[in-house]
Amino acid sequence: MPLLRPAAHPRRAVLARRGWLLPLGLALLLALLGWGGHLLYQERERRYQHVIENGLSAINQVQVRSVTQWRQRRLGEAEALSDDAVLALAVARWQAEPTAEREARLRERLRGLVEYMQYAGAYLVDTQGTLLLASQGAPGGSLPESERRALAQALAQAQAITNGLQRNERFVFPYYGMLAPLFDGERPVGAIWLVMDARTTLYPLLEAWPGGSRTTAESLLARREGDEVVFLSPLRTHEEAALRQRLSLASADEGGDAMALAARGARGTLYANDYRGHPVLATVSAVPASDWLLVSKIDRAEAFADASRGGWLSLTVYVSLSLVLAGALALWWQWRAWRRERALKERLERNMHWLESAQRAASLGYFAYDAGQRRFAMSAMANAIFGLPPQAQMTLRQWIGLLHPDDREAMLNAHGQAMSERSALLVQYRIRPHGGLPLRWVEVRGEFSGPGDARAPASRMAGTVQDITERRQAEEQLERYRAALEAQVRIDTLTRLANRLALDERVALEWARAQRGGAPLALLMIDVDRFKAFNDTYGHGAGDRCLQAVAQALADGVQRAGDMVARYGGEEFAVLLAGADERDALAVAERLRMAVRALAIEHAPAGRDAGIVTISVGVASVRPAAQGAGAQELFERADAALYHAKRSGRDRSVVYGPQCAHLLHDPPDSLRAEL
């Protein structure tokens, strides 16, 4: 037995050594799990960082597009004013002859810009920058210096100019200024100075932060001025910082300030400090066609708070794996998945709430149409536009019933064509909402979706519907205003007769009508005899009153409603007689001549003439279909007949004939000078 003892000792030693393999294996397993968990955590942290950076960059780009589109809309509105020849003519006439009526019309136009286009102020200025008119009250004073430089540039370039964001003692708010130059032909007559309150139109675009933070996240506008960067928008901690707070570019070296780095040319994602000295994650972009920079930032501690919490949870999981390996690992992953799902749901709810708020603000809803079921699934805002309950679904038959009868056929064709051709849909039409609500205008945009076969009609269409009733009402009011101004352009201001532009348009219309019907068309050219001598003797004021009296006599003497009396220029008048031959036209001419004589307006310089104001009349009548003559020849014949009447002693009516042919294209210089 003693011989066996030495052999037993090595065996126990081997077993003892093998007993350490399990703890060692477990230790190695835990180490491998720990190392794998550490690598997994680092990879997840990098992915999370990439997601956060991409999300911030996406928000920045959305806001850059919003600001860019806002600037383009504003510039487009200013350019539309510059292109408004009717407005420029109205300003030129008011400057030449200021009257209360003309001033009231210009003020109404300025008031329309303020009331319907969200401008805080609209002013008419002259070419030197003096404020002439405002929508209400007398403006007084002149443009600020920066705006005057912009005015000079706008007049030199003959196009609208934006002067960016400014502050001025005239306004208590930061404003965005634009100057729309006005030209009467090629002559500058002034400009419209448009002032927009940045607090109500521009800055809210920077507050649209989908699913964003309520603590440190914000977007800022800035621009570089020399060795400083100027904040153009309010700060979260300082509402009055816009255009007041500045930052030296040297802070880019001292503390790595994000704004200073952006002003020095940095773009994209930055890890830097902000104006408070806090470490932030920032995205920098330049606003196209401007010197603005848009910086979107969030405190790094807040941005990566979820990642930090994930680190502690990973450590908890590692301890759990040390105790109960596989089971705890499964539970941990389930818990993480539950947390992730709940966070996603909360974010989705916040985003949906933000989306619904944005839709209400813009009167914009969305829809999806299923061609198979012939049914619309719509958002709450879309249902509100159509007068339906928030959760209702609208059938195709219901939608057709809501269409305005005048728009129904066109809209059915447009929607059917878009579905069959798989093309984008953009239409505007009227609806009569449920519940007896007033008539509304809506704008619908849609895109198709459906089978992969491009030849098959689309089975679904999704898009948006927006209530544009107020916009259409504003457009209609502006169109009525434009039509009224255009009507004024065709009236002679002295005599209140039609002017030459209106006469030319009417002659073209009646000429085409006479060609179709083979009817005659007559023209009387009338000239006040020796009117220059009348002006020289009695003065221009008496001359104007004389022309007004003659014009009234001519208007009263024309008996048919379809005939037109116009002031052709100076002391010359024209009468267009549709369907009148030479005999009828001569009878009208004699009646008008005697009506002017009956005025008995004293005219002493007439010499051997009657001693009163008289007229000479040239008469011409043609049949366009039979003779093939042009409308210009009708004027030339009437002019030649008028020249002959003047040369024959004045105060008479002459019908164009062979005796006038030699005066048709070359009247004597002496007679032309006298006329």
ZAMIMAR-423198 format. One record per residue (C-alpha): x, y, z. Coordinates in steps of 0.2 Angstrom, whole numbers, plus 5000, padded with zeros to 4 digits. Layout:
<marvexs>
[marvex [X,Y,Z]]
...
</marvexs>
This chain:
<marvexs>
[marvex [5000,5000,5000]]
[marvex [5014,5012,5004]]
[marvex [5020,5009,4986]]
[marvex [5004,5016,4979]]
[marvex [5004,5033,4988]]
[marvex [5017,5041,4977]]
[marvex [5007,5037,4962]]
[marvex [4991,5045,4969]]
[marvex [4999,5062,4971]]
[marvex [5002,5066,4953]]
[marvex [4984,5061,4948]]
[marvex [4977,5073,4961]]
[marvex [4988,5086,4955]]
[marvex [4982,5083,4937]]
[marvex [4964,5084,4943]]
[marvex [4967,5099,4953]]
[marvex [4975,5107,4938]]
[marvex [4960,5102,4927]]
[marvex [4949,5110,4940]]
[marvex [4955,5127,4935]]
[marvex [4950,5124,4917]]
[marvex [4932,5128,4920]]
[marvex [4935,5145,4929]]
[marvex [4948,5149,4916]]
[marvex [4936,5145,4902]]
[marvex [4923,5155,4910]]
[marvex [4935,5169,4912]]
[marvex [4940,5168,4894]]
[marvex [4922,5167,4889]]
[marvex [4918,5183,4899]]
[marvex [4933,5191,4892]]
[marvex [4928,5187,4875]]
[marvex [4910,5193,4878]]
[marvex [4917,5209,4886]]
[marvex [4929,5212,4872]]
[marvex [4915,5208,4859]]
[marvex [4903,5219,4869]]
[marvex [4915,5233,4869]]
[marvex [4918,5232,4850]]
[marvex [4899,5231,4848]]
[marvex [4897,5246,4859]]
[marvex [4910,5256,4849]]
[marvex [4902,5252,4832]]
[marvex [4885,5256,4839]]
[marvex [4891,5273,4845]]
[marvex [4899,5277,4828]]
[marvex [4883,5273,4820]]
[marvex [4873,5283,4832]]
[marvex [4885,5297,4829]]
[marvex [4883,5296,4811]]
[marvex [4864,5295,4812]]
[marvex [4864,5311,4823]]
[marvex [4875,5320,4811]]
[marvex [4865,5315,4796]]
[marvex [4849,5320,4805]]
[marvex [4855,5337,4810]]
[marvex [4862,5340,4792]]
[marvex [4845,5335,4785]]
[marvex [4836,5348,4796]]
[marvex [4848,5361,4791]]
[marvex [4845,5358,4772]]
[marvex [4826,5358,4774]]
[marvex [4828,5375,4783]]
[marvex [4840,5382,4770]]
[marvex [4827,5377,4756]]
[marvex [4814,5385,4766]]
[marvex [4824,5401,4768]]
[marvex [4829,5401,4750]]
[marvex [4811,5399,4743]]
[marvex [4806,5413,4755]]
[marvex [4818,5424,4748]]
[marvex [4814,5419,4730]]
[marvex [4795,5422,4733]]
[marvex [4799,5439,4740]]
[marvex [4810,5444,4725]]
[marvex [4797,5437,4713]]
[marvex [4784,5448,4721]]
[marvex [4795,5464,4719]]
[marvex [4799,5459,4701]]
[marvex [4781,5458,4697]]
[marvex [4778,5475,4704]]
[marvex [4793,5482,4693]]
[marvex [4785,5473,4678]]
[marvex [4768,5481,4681]]
[marvex [4767,5494,4667]]
[marvex [4750,5500,4673]]
[marvex [4756,5504,4690]]
[marvex [4771,5514,4683]]
[marvex [4759,5524,4672]]
[marvex [4748,5527,4687]]
[marvex [4763,5534,4697]]
[marvex [4769,5544,4682]]
[marvex [4752,5552,4680]]
[marvex [4750,5556,4698]]
[marvex [4767,5564,4698]]
[marvex [4762,5575,4683]]
[marvex [4745,5580,4689]]
[marvex [4742,5575,4708]]
[marvex [4724,5573,4712]]
[marvex [4715,5565,4727]]
[marvex [4707,5552,4716]]
[marvex [4724,5546,4709]]
[marvex [4732,5547,4726]]
[marvex [4718,5536,4733]]
[marvex [4721,5523,4720]]
[marvex [4739,5522,4723]]
[marvex [4736,5521,4742]]
[marvex [4724,5507,4739]]
[marvex [4737,5497,4729]]
[marvex [4750,5500,4743]]
[marvex [4737,5494,4756]]
[marvex [4733,5479,4746]]
[marvex [4752,5474,4747]]
[marvex [4751,5476,4766]]
[marvex [4734,5467,4769]]
[marvex [4735,5453,4757]]
[marvex [4754,5449,4755]]
[marvex [4760,5451,4773]]
[marvex [4771,5466,4771]]
[marvex [4773,5477,4787]]
[marvex [4775,5492,4776]]
[marvex [4774,5497,4757]]
[marvex [4780,5515,4752]]
[marvex [4781,5524,4736]]
[marvex [4797,5533,4734]]
[marvex [4804,5545,4720]]
[marvex [4821,5542,4711]]
[marvex [4830,5551,4725]]
[marvex [4823,5540,4739]]
[marvex [4811,5553,4746]]
[marvex [4795,5544,4754]]
[marvex [4780,5550,4744]]
[marvex [4766,5539,4749]]
[marvex [4762,5525,4761]]
[marvex [4747,5514,4763]]
[marvex [4740,5525,4777]]
[marvex [4746,5542,4782]]
[marvex [4760,5553,4776]]
[marvex [4776,5544,4777]]
[marvex [4788,5559,4777]]
[marvex [4807,5558,4777]]
[marvex [4818,5548,4765]]
[marvex [4825,5530,4764]]
[marvex [4839,5524,4775]]
[marvex [4856,5526,4768]]
[marvex [4858,5508,4764]]
[marvex [4841,5507,4755]]
[marvex [4846,5523,4745]]
[marvex [4861,5514,4739]]
[marvex [4850,5499,4734]]
[marvex [4838,5511,4725]]
[marvex [4852,5518,4715]]
[marvex [4857,5500,4710]]
[marvex [4839,5495,4706]]
[marvex [4836,5510,4695]]
[marvex [4853,5507,4686]]
[marvex [4850,5489,4683]]
[marvex [4831,5491,4680]]
[marvex [4827,5477,4691]]
[marvex [4821,5473,4708]]
[marvex [4834,5473,4722]]
[marvex [4834,5465,4740]]
[marvex [4843,5474,4753]]
[marvex [4843,5460,4765]]
[marvex [4839,5460,4784]]
[marvex [4841,5478,4792]]
[marvex [4837,5488,4808]]
[marvex [4832,5506,4807]]
[marvex [4824,5518,4820]]
[marvex [4809,5519,4809]]
[marvex [4804,5501,4814]]
[marvex [4804,5492,4830]]
[marvex [4808,5476,4822]]
[marvex [4821,5468,4811]]
[marvex [4815,5470,4793]]
[marvex [4819,5463,4776]]
[marvex [4819,5477,4763]]
[marvex [4816,5476,4744]]
[marvex [4815,5490,4731]]
[marvex [4805,5487,4715]]
[marvex [4809,5501,4702]]
[marvex [4795,5508,4691]]
[marvex [4798,5514,4673]]
[marvex [4786,5524,4662]]
[marvex [4793,5517,4646]]
[marvex [4811,5520,4648]]
[marvex [4810,5534,4661]]
[marvex [4811,5530,4679]]
[marvex [4797,5537,4690]]
[marvex [4801,5530,4707]]
[marvex [4801,5514,4716]]
[marvex [4790,5503,4728]]
[marvex [4799,5500,4745]]
[marvex [4793,5484,4753]]
[marvex [4796,5481,4771]]
[marvex [4793,5464,4778]]
[marvex [4794,5460,4797]]
[marvex [4806,5446,4799]]
[marvex [4799,5441,4816]]
[marvex [4783,5435,4808]]
[marvex [4788,5428,4791]]
[marvex [4807,5423,4791]]
[marvex [4811,5418,4809]]
[marvex [4797,5405,4811]]
[marvex [4805,5395,4797]]
[marvex [4820,5393,4808]]
[marvex [4809,5386,4822]]
[marvex [4802,5372,4812]]
[marvex [4812,5358,4820]]
[marvex [4804,5341,4817]]
[marvex [4806,5330,4832]]
[marvex [4818,5343,4839]]
[marvex [4824,5347,4856]]
[marvex [4815,5359,4867]]
[marvex [4831,5364,4876]]
[marvex [4847,5368,4866]]
[marvex [4843,5364,4848]]
[marvex [4842,5380,4837]]
[marvex [4845,5387,4820]]
[marvex [4853,5404,4817]]
[marvex [4856,5415,4802]]
[marvex [4872,5425,4801]]
[marvex [4883,5435,4789]]
[marvex [4901,5441,4789]]
[marvex [4905,5459,4790]]
[marvex [4923,5463,4789]]
[marvex [4932,5454,4804]]
[marvex [4915,5450,4813]]
[marvex [4900,5439,4811]]
[marvex [4883,5447,4814]]
[marvex [4869,5437,4820]]
[marvex [4854,5440,4809]]
[marvex [4841,5430,4819]]
[marvex [4836,5430,4838]]
[marvex [4845,5418,4850]]
[marvex [4837,5406,4862]]
[marvex [4844,5416,4876]]
[marvex [4842,5433,4869]]
[marvex [4827,5438,4859]]
[marvex [4833,5455,4854]]
[marvex [4850,5449,4847]]
[marvex [4845,5449,4829]]
[marvex [4857,5462,4820]]
[marvex [4863,5468,4837]]
[marvex [4875,5454,4843]]
[marvex [4892,5452,4834]]
[marvex [4906,5440,4836]]
[marvex [4924,5442,4832]]
[marvex [4932,5430,4819]]
[marvex [4947,5428,4831]]
[marvex [4936,5417,4842]]
[marvex [4938,5404,4829]]
[marvex [4956,5402,4835]]
[marvex [4953,5405,4853]]
[marvex [4938,5393,4857]]
[marvex [4933,5386,4840]]
[marvex [4917,5395,4839]]
[marvex [4905,5387,4826]]
[marvex [4899,5404,4820]]
[marvex [4916,5411,4817]]
[marvex [4922,5395,4809]]
[marvex [4907,5396,4797]]
[marvex [4911,5414,4793]]
[marvex [4929,5409,4789]]
[marvex [4922,5396,4776]]
[marvex [4919,5380,4786]]
[marvex [4904,5370,4779]]
[marvex [4896,5354,4784]]
[marvex [4896,5346,4801]]
[marvex [4907,5354,4815]]
[marvex [4912,5349,4833]]
[marvex [4915,5366,4840]]
[marvex [4908,5379,4854]]
[marvex [4893,5391,4852]]
[marvex [4891,5409,4858]]
[marvex [4889,5403,4876]]
[marvex [4905,5393,4875]]
[marvex [4896,5376,4876]]
[marvex [4902,5361,4866]]
[marvex [4890,5359,4851]]
[marvex [4887,5348,4836]]
[marvex [4883,5360,4822]]
[marvex [4879,5360,4803]]
[marvex [4884,5375,4792]]
[marvex [4877,5379,4775]]
[marvex [4877,5394,4764]]
[marvex [4860,5401,4759]]
[marvex [4860,5402,4739]]
[marvex [4861,5419,4731]]
[marvex [4864,5428,4747]]
[marvex [4878,5432,4760]]
[marvex [4868,5422,4773]]
[marvex [4875,5407,4783]]
[marvex [4863,5395,4791]]
[marvex [4870,5386,4807]]
[marvex [4860,5372,4815]]
[marvex [4867,5367,4832]]
[marvex [4863,5356,4847]]
[marvex [4873,5354,4863]]
[marvex [4884,5338,4862]]
[marvex [4878,5332,4879]]
[marvex [4860,5332,4873]]
[marvex [4863,5325,4856]]
[marvex [4873,5310,4862]]
[marvex [4862,5308,4878]]
[marvex [4855,5292,4871]]
[marvex [4872,5285,4867]]
[marvex [4878,5288,4885]]
[marvex [4863,5280,4892]]
[marvex [4867,5265,4880]]
[marvex [4884,5264,4888]]
[marvex [4878,5261,4905]]
[marvex [4865,5249,4899]]
[marvex [4879,5239,4890]]
[marvex [4888,5238,4907]]
[marvex [4873,5232,4915]]
[marvex [4871,5219,4902]]
[marvex [4889,5214,4904]]
[marvex [4887,5211,4923]]
[marvex [4871,5201,4919]]
[marvex [4880,5190,4907]]
[marvex [4893,5187,4920]]
[marvex [4879,5179,4931]]
[marvex [4867,5171,4920]]
[marvex [4875,5171,4903]]
[marvex [4862,5167,4889]]
[marvex [4846,5171,4898]]
[marvex [4851,5188,4904]]
[marvex [4857,5192,4886]]
[marvex [4840,5187,4879]]
[marvex [4831,5198,4891]]
[marvex [4843,5212,4889]]
[marvex [4840,5212,4870]]
[marvex [4821,5211,4872]]
[marvex [4822,5226,4884]]
[marvex [4832,5236,4873]]
[marvex [4821,5232,4858]]
[marvex [4806,5238,4869]]
[marvex [4815,5254,4874]]
[marvex [4819,5257,4856]]
[marvex [4801,5254,4850]]
[marvex [4794,5265,4863]]
[marvex [4806,5279,4859]]
[marvex [4802,5278,4841]]
[marvex [4784,5279,4845]]
[marvex [4786,5294,4855]]
[marvex [4796,5302,4842]]
[marvex [4783,5297,4829]]
[marvex [4769,5305,4839]]
[marvex [4779,5321,4841]]
[marvex [4783,5322,4822]]
[marvex [4765,5318,4818]]
[marvex [4759,5332,4830]]
[marvex [4772,5344,4822]]
[marvex [4766,5339,4805]]
[marvex [4747,5341,4809]]
[marvex [4751,5358,4817]]
[marvex [4761,5363,4801]]
[marvex [4746,5357,4790]]
[marvex [4734,5367,4800]]
[marvex [4745,5383,4798]]
[marvex [4746,5380,4780]]
[marvex [4728,5374,4777]]
[marvex [4736,5359,4769]]
[marvex [4731,5340,4771]]
[marvex [4736,5324,4762]]
[marvex [4726,5310,4754]]
[marvex [4728,5293,4746]]
[marvex [4715,5287,4733]]
[marvex [4712,5269,4730]]
[marvex [4705,5266,4712]]
[marvex [4700,5248,4716]]
[marvex [4689,5254,4731]]
[marvex [4685,5271,4723]]
[marvex [4689,5279,4740]]
[marvex [4699,5293,4748]]
[marvex [4709,5290,4764]]
[marvex [4713,5308,4770]]
[marvex [4721,5317,4785]]
[marvex [4711,5327,4798]]
[marvex [4715,5343,4789]]
[marvex [4710,5337,4772]]
[marvex [4693,5331,4780]]
[marvex [4691,5348,4787]]
[marvex [4694,5357,4770]]
[marvex [4680,5346,4763]]
[marvex [4669,5348,4778]]
[marvex [4670,5330,4784]]
[marvex [4673,5323,4801]]
[marvex [4692,5320,4806]]
[marvex [4692,5301,4804]]
[marvex [4680,5300,4789]]
[marvex [4684,5292,4772]]
[marvex [4677,5300,4756]]
[marvex [4670,5290,4742]]
[marvex [4673,5295,4724]]
[marvex [4654,5298,4722]]
[marvex [4655,5310,4737]]
[marvex [4670,5319,4730]]
[marvex [4661,5322,4713]]
[marvex [4646,5329,4722]]
[marvex [4657,5342,4731]]
[marvex [4664,5348,4715]]
[marvex [4658,5365,4708]]
[marvex [4647,5361,4693]]
[marvex [4657,5372,4682]]
[marvex [4673,5363,4686]]
[marvex [4667,5345,4687]]
[marvex [4670,5339,4669]]
[marvex [4687,5347,4668]]
[marvex [4693,5340,4685]]
[marvex [4686,5322,4681]]
[marvex [4696,5322,4665]]
[marvex [4712,5329,4673]]
[marvex [4712,5316,4687]]
[marvex [4707,5302,4675]]
[marvex [4721,5307,4663]]
[marvex [4734,5308,4677]]
[marvex [4729,5290,4683]]
[marvex [4729,5283,4665]]
[marvex [4746,5291,4660]]
[marvex [4754,5289,4677]]
[marvex [4758,5308,4676]]
[marvex [4759,5321,4690]]
[marvex [4743,5330,4695]]
[marvex [4742,5349,4699]]
[marvex [4725,5357,4698]]
[marvex [4715,5370,4706]]
[marvex [4696,5370,4707]]
[marvex [4681,5375,4718]]
[marvex [4671,5364,4730]]
[marvex [4655,5366,4740]]
[marvex [4660,5358,4757]]
[marvex [4648,5348,4767]]
[marvex [4638,5356,4781]]
[marvex [4633,5372,4771]]
[marvex [4651,5379,4772]]
[marvex [4656,5393,4760]]
[marvex [4663,5390,4743]]
[marvex [4681,5386,4743]]
[marvex [4696,5385,4731]]
[marvex [4708,5371,4733]]
[marvex [4724,5366,4725]]
[marvex [4728,5347,4723]]
[marvex [4745,5339,4719]]
[marvex [4746,5321,4717]]
[marvex [4758,5307,4711]]
[marvex [4753,5290,4705]]
[marvex [4758,5273,4712]]
[marvex [4753,5255,4706]]
[marvex [4758,5240,4696]]
[marvex [4775,5239,4689]]
[marvex [4769,5238,4671]]
[marvex [4770,5256,4665]]
[marvex [4757,5254,4652]]
[marvex [4744,5249,4665]]
[marvex [4734,5263,4674]]
[marvex [4739,5268,4691]]
[marvex [4729,5260,4705]]
[marvex [4733,5272,4718]]
[marvex [4737,5291,4719]]
[marvex [4744,5300,4734]]
[marvex [4746,5319,4736]]
[marvex [4741,5335,4746]]
[marvex [4726,5346,4746]]
[marvex [4727,5365,4751]]
[marvex [4714,5378,4754]]
[marvex [4719,5393,4743]]
[marvex [4703,5402,4745]]
[marvex [4711,5418,4753]]
[marvex [4725,5418,4740]]
[marvex [4712,5417,4725]]
[marvex [4702,5431,4733]]
[marvex [4717,5442,4734]]
[marvex [4722,5438,4716]]
[marvex [4704,5442,4710]]
[marvex [4704,5458,4719]]
[marvex [4721,5463,4712]]
[marvex [4715,5458,4694]]
[marvex [4700,5469,4696]]
[marvex [4712,5483,4702]]
[marvex [4723,5480,4686]]
[marvex [4707,5480,4675]]
[marvex [4702,5497,4682]]
[marvex [4719,5504,4679]]
[marvex [4720,5498,4661]]
[marvex [4703,5505,4658]]
[marvex [4709,5522,4664]]
[marvex [4724,5521,4652]]
[marvex [4712,5521,4637]]
[marvex [4703,5538,4643]]
[marvex [4710,5555,4638]]
[marvex [4712,5564,4654]]
[marvex [4707,5582,4648]]
[marvex [4691,5578,4638]]
[marvex [4686,5561,4645]]
[marvex [4684,5554,4628]]
[marvex [4693,5538,4622]]
[marvex [4711,5541,4618]]
[marvex [4721,5536,4602]]
[marvex [4726,5519,4610]]
[marvex [4707,5515,4612]]
[marvex [4703,5521,4595]]
[marvex [4716,5510,4587]]
[marvex [4710,5495,4596]]
[marvex [4692,5499,4591]]
[marvex [4696,5502,4572]]
[marvex [4705,5485,4572]]
[marvex [4690,5476,4579]]
[marvex [4677,5485,4568]]
[marvex [4688,5483,4552]]
[marvex [4689,5464,4555]]
[marvex [4670,5464,4558]]
[marvex [4667,5474,4542]]
[marvex [4678,5462,4532]]
[marvex [4667,5447,4538]]
[marvex [4650,5456,4535]]
[marvex [4655,5466,4519]]
[marvex [4648,5482,4528]]
[marvex [4655,5499,4526]]
[marvex [4666,5508,4539]]
[marvex [4668,5527,4540]]
[marvex [4680,5538,4549]]
[marvex [4678,5557,4552]]
[marvex [4695,5567,4556]]
[marvex [4690,5583,4564]]
[marvex [4702,5598,4568]]
[marvex [4698,5614,4577]]
[marvex [4701,5629,4565]]
[marvex [4716,5641,4570]]
[marvex [4717,5633,4587]]
[marvex [4735,5639,4589]]
[marvex [4730,5657,4587]]
[marvex [4716,5654,4600]]
[marvex [4729,5648,4612]]
[marvex [4740,5662,4609]]
[marvex [4726,5675,4612]]
[marvex [4716,5668,4626]]
[marvex [4729,5657,4635]]
[marvex [4731,5638,4637]]
[marvex [4718,5637,4651]]
[marvex [4705,5644,4639]]
[marvex [4711,5632,4626]]
[marvex [4709,5617,4637]]
[marvex [4691,5623,4641]]
[marvex [4688,5626,4623]]
[marvex [4693,5608,4619]]
[marvex [4682,5601,4633]]
[marvex [4667,5610,4626]]
[marvex [4670,5604,4608]]
[marvex [4673,5586,4614]]
[marvex [4656,5587,4624]]
[marvex [4647,5594,4608]]
[marvex [4655,5580,4598]]
[marvex [4650,5566,4610]]
[marvex [4632,5573,4611]]
[marvex [4631,5574,4592]]
[marvex [4635,5556,4589]]
[marvex [4618,5547,4591]]
[marvex [4622,5529,4589]]
[marvex [4628,5519,4604]]
[marvex [4641,5509,4594]]
[marvex [4650,5525,4587]]
[marvex [4666,5531,4595]]
[marvex [4672,5549,4598]]
[marvex [4690,5550,4602]]
[marvex [4703,5563,4605]]
[marvex [4716,5559,4591]]
[marvex [4729,5572,4598]]
[marvex [4731,5590,4602]]
[marvex [4716,5599,4594]]
[marvex [4712,5585,4583]]
[marvex [4697,5572,4585]]
[marvex [4691,5557,4576]]
[marvex [4674,5549,4575]]
[marvex [4672,5530,4570]]
[marvex [4655,5526,4562]]
[marvex [4652,5507,4559]]
[marvex [4641,5503,4545]]
[marvex [4640,5521,4538]]
[marvex [4643,5525,4519]]
[marvex [4649,5542,4513]]
[marvex [4631,5550,4513]]
[marvex [4628,5544,4531]]
[marvex [4645,5549,4537]]
[marvex [4644,5567,4528]]
[marvex [4627,5569,4537]]
[marvex [4635,5566,4554]]
[marvex [4650,5577,4550]]
[marvex [4638,5592,4546]]
[marvex [4628,5589,4561]]
[marvex [4644,5589,4572]]
[marvex [4651,5605,4563]]
[marvex [4634,5614,4566]]
[marvex [4634,5608,4585]]
[marvex [4652,5616,4587]]
[marvex [4646,5632,4579]]
[marvex [4631,5632,4590]]
[marvex [4643,5634,4605]]
[marvex [4647,5651,4599]]
[marvex [4664,5651,4607]]
[marvex [4672,5668,4604]]
[marvex [4688,5667,4592]]
[marvex [4693,5685,4587]]
[marvex [4709,5680,4578]]
[marvex [4698,5670,4566]]
[marvex [4699,5686,4555]]
[marvex [4687,5685,4540]]
[marvex [4680,5669,4547]]
[marvex [4665,5668,4558]]
[marvex [4673,5675,4573]]
[marvex [4669,5660,4583]]
[marvex [4677,5643,4585]]
[marvex [4673,5631,4571]]
[marvex [4679,5614,4565]]
[marvex [4685,5606,4548]]
[marvex [4680,5588,4545]]
[marvex [4687,5575,4533]]
[marvex [4676,5561,4529]]
[marvex [4681,5544,4522]]
[marvex [4671,5528,4520]]
[marvex [4677,5511,4513]]
[marvex [4671,5493,4512]]
[marvex [4685,5482,4517]]
[marvex [4678,5466,4509]]
[marvex [4675,5474,4492]]
[marvex [4690,5486,4491]]
[marvex [4703,5476,4501]]
[marvex [4710,5492,4508]]
[marvex [4719,5492,4525]]
[marvex [4714,5501,4540]]
[marvex [4729,5513,4539]]
[marvex [4722,5519,4522]]
[marvex [4705,5524,4530]]
[marvex [4715,5536,4541]]
[marvex [4725,5542,4526]]
[marvex [4709,5546,4516]]
[marvex [4701,5555,4531]]
[marvex [4717,5565,4533]]
[marvex [4718,5570,4515]]
[marvex [4700,5575,4515]]
[marvex [4703,5585,4531]]
[marvex [4718,5594,4522]]
[marvex [4707,5598,4508]]
[marvex [4694,5606,4519]]
[marvex [4707,5616,4527]]
[marvex [4714,5622,4511]]
[marvex [4696,5626,4504]]
[marvex [4693,5639,4518]]
[marvex [4689,5629,4534]]
[marvex [4673,5627,4543]]
[marvex [4667,5614,4531]]
[marvex [4665,5595,4529]]
[marvex [4674,5587,4514]]
[marvex [4671,5569,4508]]
[marvex [4687,5560,4501]]
[marvex [4687,5560,4482]]
[marvex [4698,5563,4467]]
[marvex [4701,5581,4472]]
[marvex [4709,5574,4488]]
[marvex [4720,5561,4480]]
[marvex [4735,5572,4478]]
[marvex [4735,5575,4496]]
[marvex [4734,5557,4501]]
[marvex [4752,5554,4505]]
[marvex [4760,5571,4503]]
[marvex [4750,5586,4510]]
[marvex [4758,5603,4506]]
[marvex [4771,5608,4519]]
[marvex [4763,5625,4523]]
[marvex [4746,5616,4526]]
[marvex [4754,5603,4537]]
[marvex [4763,5616,4547]]
[marvex [4747,5625,4550]]
[marvex [4738,5610,4555]]
</marvexs>
